[in-house]
Amino acid sequence: MLATALAAFSASSLAAENIAPSSWNTSAELGAIATTGNTEGASVTGKIDARQELENWSNQYILTGYFKEDKRTSANGQAKRVRSAQRVLASAKAAYKLMEDGKKLFVLGTHVEDRFGAYTEYNTIAFGHSNRMYKKHDNVFELEVGPGYFSGTRATGATESGFTIRGAAALRWRLSPSAMFTHTSSVERSTSNVHSSAEASLSTKINGTMQMKASVVARNDTNVPKGKENTDTQTSVTLIYSF
């Protein structure tokens, strides 16, 4: 689905690139925790967020990953490392700029693999309309809504698919010259499940290219297999390098 969405808009994006030079804004963030002693383990979280501004198009590509390993000792005293978290998300969004400032038509494709989640695989493709509801200096609030289609594999191995209605919101608020608060959320409603996610973060500048970010991410599914929780949360502190 992700490949189809990208291919559908690649020709238009290249045509726009011939009219005006592209402008890329890319950030890479990384956080890691290692513990030793009575509790031993390691976890790594990372994200790449690449945005491209063309004359008629705004494109965004995101890749995130979270991995965690713990050292456990069996009853016979043998120690081994066990993977306890493994989640990867890839998404691509192409938005066509309309005549009215702040309004766009977009297509979005996402692919999620979560080894220990309620859904071990979740794919979405959505179309819709994006509207900038507020903008003043660096403070921006945007909404988007539209239909979509999803397919997923539950932790039990059962597969499901169907049409969805998707809504999303994004807030970016400048607290000071060196501090920025951001909040993003999305909700996908289908006949069998409501899939939602939200992230709130506070980032502060260290220098011209480096930032430190503290964030909380929450993901929720209303219909999950027995033995799985409805909500997963992740709190992290990461370093961001922008280029």
Secondary structure, 3 states (H helix, E strand, C coil): CHHHHHHHHHHHHHHHHHHCCCEEEEEEEEEEEEECCCCCEEEEEEEEEEEEECCCEEEEEEEEEEEEEEEEECCCCCEEEEEEEEEEEEEEEEEEECCCCCEEEEEEEEEEEECCCCEEEEEEEEEEEEEEEEEECCEEEEEEEEEEEEEEEECCCCEEEEEEEEEEEEEEEEEECCEEEEEEEEEEECCCCEEEEEEEEEEEECCCCEEEEEEEEEEEECCCCCCCCCEEEEEEEEEEEEC
